Amino acid sequence: MKKISCFVFACISLLFFTIPTYAAEKQSEYKEVAMFKNNQVPEKVEEQLREKFPEVNVVLIKEIGLLKYNTNSQEISNRVHDFLNNSYRDLIDEQGKESNLSIPSITPSVTSNIANYNIVSNKKDRLISQSQINLNQWQGHINSVTNNRKSYEIQKGNHSISVAIIDSGIDLNHPDLKENILNNGKSFVPNEPSTMDVSGHGTMVAGVIAANGRTKGVGPNIGIVPYKVIGKDGGEATWVSKAIVEAANDGHEVINISLGVYQSLKDENNKVTIKSYKRAIDYALKKKSIVVASAGNDSFDINNPRKLAQQRGFNNDAQVRVPSSLPHVITVGASTMDKKIANYSNYGKKVKVFSPGGDLGPLWETDEIPDISQMVLTTYPTYLDKTPLANITNLPEGYNWDMGSSFSSPAVSALVALLISEKSEKGYENISFSQVEKIINKSSEKGLPPDNIKIINVYDALKLVTLVKHSKN
């Protein structure tokens, strides 16, 4: 595994879309989660808590046996904790503090001072006027996995098959996306009922899946719906678990999660988050929703918990990255445009497949010359200020360059949606998780040595649909 340079590690891998285990908690807010055995919250527990502790906010996710409570009083929080332990000790599986999530960063720090670098590209007209710019020519990440969009001739997707995007929301009025947004979705962020994107991350993810305008996605006719779990102050792990459950209940065939958090297998608080994610994913699978998640961007091997903890500087711990390390998830790493593993991408046996997440090009490590043609160009909220890199390269409003496994995962989510659409249109039974894995594995293109990673090929995958056995699920 190629080691990332110290400079790039500092500027990129630590700042990409990896969410720390804990963000700073709001002052005087105490949040705890209890997971009950057999996925069953006792019938009277909510009523009892509301009677005994009316100042406590109680949230239930009954499908996975989760109860969350929060209060502004440490004393009351302790009393609730004691009440649950005294009354339901034998029924509680795990109990601990809520994990907070930070707002995903949008661009690597190097792009904030991109004007200090000489930008190169393999395109002769790399810095042309905004009115003339042809954005499609810059979407190497889309072209490479669709055989230069030849896959569109087989399947572009349809609104009968949809992808739930669990993220920071979506620009609901973006011209490249609005025709494929089936409804406004749901926000799990208190006091932020709108699912409009607050950071840009969710809109960029959405563009990789279903953009259909000046830019294109892997499936330009796929239906998408936002499930907002990141607000202006960040998010919480329980919101992600609840969003997974809600998306499955709403009937979305695919759920994309370009977010992640490292958790300790030895920490009681972390165990709650791990179990809640596991149960939510298993619930989604039972509802025939396939979860696709990004591997992360820290150059870590996420297959071995002890090794992962050591890589993160915790020598006496064992850690996992959720949801990407969990069973029943299609975990996606980032490759470069030249079919190598991106040097920031997490890796390991649990990373099932790769898709282009972009990088700064071959001259970056040797000469610090970034090549924008090697990055991902995708949609960005039209109402947010343009990023420095978008300004320097004369991108119109509503578009941005970036890189990371956050943009590899949605390409695979789109592929899964296209496979389901193709099978459905041909009159076959609904495709299963194992069938999806089989098709992706068989159709993926082998990357370059020494890693020989598997990189998705949408065109070849769609051609395999009629060749796979179509047994009932």
N, C-alpha and C positions, 0 to 999 in steps of 0.2 A: 504494500500500500504506500503510495507516494505520500510523503510528509509535506504538509503545507508549510510555506515559509512563515517565519515569525511575523513579518510585516502583514501579510495577508491574513494570518490567523488573528492578529490583533484588530485589524480594520474590518474584516469581513465575517469570519466564522463566529465570532462572539456576538456580533450584532445582527446577524440574520435572524430568521424567524423562529428562533428557539426561545421558549418562554422559561424563565427561571422558576425554580421550585416555589419560591415565595416572593411576591412583590411586597413592598411596604404596605402594611395594613392601615386602613383609615383609623385615625385616632379614636379611641374609646368605642370601637366596634368589635364585638366578640362573636365569632361564628364557629359553630361546631356541626359535625355531621355524624349521624349514627346509621350504620348499615345493619339491618335485621336479617336473621337467618331465614333461609328458604324464600328470599325475596318478598317477605310478607311483613308489612308494618302492622302492628297490633291495632285492632279496630278502634279502641278507645283512646289511644295515646294522644292523638291530636286534640281531641276534646278535653282531655285531662290537662294538657299543657296550656290550652287557651284559658281554662278556668283558673288554674293555679298561678299562671304567669301571663296575665293579659298583655303585658308590655313586650312580650317576646314574639317575634315574627317567626312563623312556622311554615316550612315548605316541604311538601311531600312529593316523592316520585314513586308512586305505589308499584309501578311495573317492575322496579328493581329493588324494592324494600329500603328506600332511602328516606331519611328524615333529616332535615337541616333546620337549625334554629339560630337566630342571631338577636343580639340585644346590645345596648350601649352600656350595660352594667356588668362588670366583672363578677360581682357578688351574685347577681341573678343568673348569669351564665353558669357559675359553679353550682348553684342550687338546682338548675335544670339538669346539669350533668349528673349530680348525685341522685336526683329523682329517677332518671332513666336507669341508672345502675342499680338502684335499690328495687325498683319496680319491675324491670325487664332484663335483669342481668343475664338470665339464661337464654334470652331471645336475641340479644345483641351479638352480632358477628364482629364488627369493628366500630370503633368510635374515636374521633379525633378532630382536630381543627381543620377548617376549610383551607384549601390552597388558593391563593390569589394568583391571577395571571396578569402579566404586563402587556402593554400595547405593543404589537409587533412593529419592529422598525421597518421602514419602507425601502431605503436604499443604503448600500454600504457606505461607510463614512468617507471612503475615498472619493465618492461622487460629490461630496459637499465642497471639495476644492478641486473639482475636475478641471477647472480653467487653468490650473497650474501644470497640467499634463498635455502632451501632444496627442490628440485623439487620432487614431488611425482606423481604417476600415478597408475591407476588400471590395467595397462599393465605391465607384468613382464619384458618384454624386452624393457623398455621405453628408454634406452640410448644404443642402439646397434650400431654396426658399420655402417657407411654410405653406404657401398656397399651391406649390407644385409637388410637395412631398408625396411619394407613393409608399404608404406604410407597409403594404403587403410584401415589398421586396426585402424588408428588414426582419421578417418573421421566420428566420431560419429554424427556430425550434418547432414551429408548426410544419414547415415544409419537410423537415427531416423525418418526422414520424408518420406523415401522411403520404409519403412518396410524391412530394411536390403536389399535394392535394388531389392526387389520383383517387384516394379513398372516398372523396366526396361523390365520385361517380357510383359508388356502391351504396353508401349510407352517410347522410348528413345529420341524422337524428330526427326526432319529432317531439311534439309536446305531450304525447301520451306517455313517454318515458322521461323522467325528470331526475335532476341532481340537486340535492339539498346541500347548500354551501354554508357550513358552520364556521363563522368567521366574524369580521368586523362590520358586516353589512355589505350592501351593494349600492352604487349610484343607480337608483331606479329609473332615472331619466337618461342614462347614457345612450347616445344614438346607436352604438354598436350592440347594446345589450337589451334595450327595453322591449323589443319584440319577442324576446325569448324568456323574459321574466314572467312567470305564470301568475304570480300574485306577490303582494308585499312581504309575505313571510311572517316571521315572528321574532320579536326581540325579547331576550331573557334578561336584559339589563334594566334594573329598576330606574325609573324616572327618565328612561330613554325609549319611549314606545315606538319611535320610528326605526325602520331597518335601513335607513340611509347610512352609507359608509362614513365612519368618523376618521379613518386613518388612510384609506386607500388600499389596504391589503386585500380585503375581500373583493373589491372591484377588479383588482389585477388578477386574482385567482379566477373570477368569473369569466374574464376575457379569454383565458386559456381554454376554458371549456366551450364557451358558446358565443363568442363575439361574431357578429355578422354585419360588417359595415366596412369602414376603412381598414380595420383589422379583422382577422378571422380566427376562430377557435378551432379546436380539433373536431368539434361537432357543431357547425354553425346553425343548426336548427334544433339543438337540444333545449328542452325546457329546464330552467333553473329557478330556484327559490332561496332567498337569504334566511338564515337562522343566526341572528346576531347575538354573539356571546362576548364580544369585546366592545366596550363603550369608551367614552372619553377618559375614564379613569381606570381602564383595564377591564379585567373580568374575573370570574371565579370558576373553579373546576366543576362545581355542581351545575353551573349553567351549561357547560359542555355536555355533561351526562344527560341533563334534561333535554337539551336540543337533539341529541341522538335519539332518545326515546320518542320525542315529538315528531321528528322527521320520519321515523319508522312508522309511527301511528298514522301519519299523513300520507303514507303510501309511496314515498320516494324510493325508487329502485336503487339509487346510489347516494351515498353520503360522503362528501369530501371534507376532510379535516386537515388543513394546512397549518396546524398548530401542534405544539407538543410541550411536555413538561417532564423533567427528570425527577424521579421519586425513589426514595430509599425503601428497600424491602425490610429494613430493620426499624424504621421509624413508625411509631403507632399512627401519627397523623398522616404520613404518606400512604400507609396501608389503606386508609379510607378512600383516598382518591383512586388508587390502583383498583380497588375492588369495585368502586362505582363505575369506572370506565369499563372494566371487564364485563360487568353485568349489563351495562347499556349496550355494548357491542354485541353480546350474546343475544340480547333481546331483539336488536335490529336484525340479526341473522335469522331469528325465528320468524320475523315479520317479512323475510325475504328482501331485506335491504342490505346492500353490500357496502362496507365501510372501506374507504381508501384514505390513507394518511401519509403525510410527508415524513421522511426519515430524520430530518434535522440537518443542521449545517455546522457541526463542530469537529468534523474529521474523527469521530468516535466510532468504535466497534460497539454496536448496541446489542450484539447477540449474547455476550457474556456479562452478567450483572456485576461480578467482581472486577472484571477488567474495565468495564465502563466506569465504575466508581473510582478505580485507580487513575484512569485517564482524566477524571474530573478532580483529582486531588484528594479523594477520600479513601485512603488505603485500607481502612478497617470496615468498609461498608460494602454493600451490594445494591446496585441501583438499576432501574429500568427507565426507559423513556416511553411515556404513554401519550397517545395510544399506539405509537408505532411499534413498540416491542411486544404488544399483546397478541394473543391468538385471534384468528378469524378477522384479521385486518390485512388488506393488501398494502404493504409498506413500500414506498417509492423513494428511491434515492435520485440524486441529481447527476446527470452526465453532461459532458461538454459537447459542443457542436461537432467536434472531431471524434466522437464516440469513445471517450475515456471517462472514467469517474472524475467528477469535479473534485478538486483537492479540498474543498470545504465540506463535502457531503459525508454524512454518516454512512456506515456500511456494515456488513456482517450478514450472516445467513438469514436473519429476519428481514432484511431488505430484499423483497421478492423480485423487484424489477426496477429499472432506471428509465428516466426520460430526461430530455435536455432541460437543465435548469440554468444553463449559461455560465460563463465566467468572463474574465477580462482579457482573454486571448493569450496566445503563446509568447508575446513580447512583454507581458506584464511582469512576470517574475524576473526576467533578465534585464529589462530596460525600463520598467515602470511606464510602459506605453499601453494604455487601454484600447481595446478594439471593440467598439460598440456593436459590430456585427455579430459578435460572439455572445451577446447578452440577449435577454428575453424582452421583446417589445410587446406590451399588452395594454389593456384599457386601464384608465385611472379616473377618479372622480373629476367631473368637469368643473365642480365648484371649489376644489382645493387648489392652492397655489401650485404652480408647476415646480417640479424638483429642479435643482441646479443642473443636472445632466440633461433634462428635457429642454431647459432653456438654452444651454450651450449648443445643443444639436438641432435647435429650431423645430422641436416637435410641437404640433398643435396642442391646444388644451384637450385634456381627456385621455392622454396617453403617456406612458412612462417606460423607461428602461429599468430592468432589474435582473436579479439572479438569485437562485436558491431552490431548495427542494420544495418550497411552497408552490412553485410553478411547475414542478415535475409531477406532483400528486394530481392536480386537476387534469393534466393530459391523460392520465390513466383513468381517472373518474369518467372523463368523456369517452374513452375507449370502451369502458364497461357499459356505459349507457348506449353506445352505438351497437355493441354486440347484442344487448337485450332488444334493441329496436329491430335489428336485422332478423333475429330469431322470431320475434313477434310478427313481423310482416310476412315471414315465410310460413306462419301458422304452426310453429313448434311450441312446445311447452316452455314455460318460463325458465330462463337459464339459472342454474344454481351457482353457488359460490365456487364449488369444486370445478365445475365446467368452465367458469371464467378463468380460474387459475390455470387450468389445462390449456385453454386456447392461448392465453397470454404467454405462457411458458413455451409453447410449441412455435408460436409465431414470432417471438422476439428475436431481434438481431444481435449477434454476438459482437460485443465491443472489442476494442483493441487490447493486446497484451500490455502489461502483465495481469491485469485484473479480469479481463474477459467477461465483463458484466453483460447482463441481458438488457437490451434497450427495446422498448416497445416499437412495433411496426403495425400501425392501425390498418393499413391496406391488407397486409398478409393475414392479420387476425380476422378481419371481416371475411376474407375468402375461405377461412377455415370453418366458419359457422355451420355450413351444411355438411361438413365432414365429421363433426363431433356427435356422438350418440346423444339422443334427446330423450333421456329417461325422465320420468316424472320426479319432482322433488319430494 
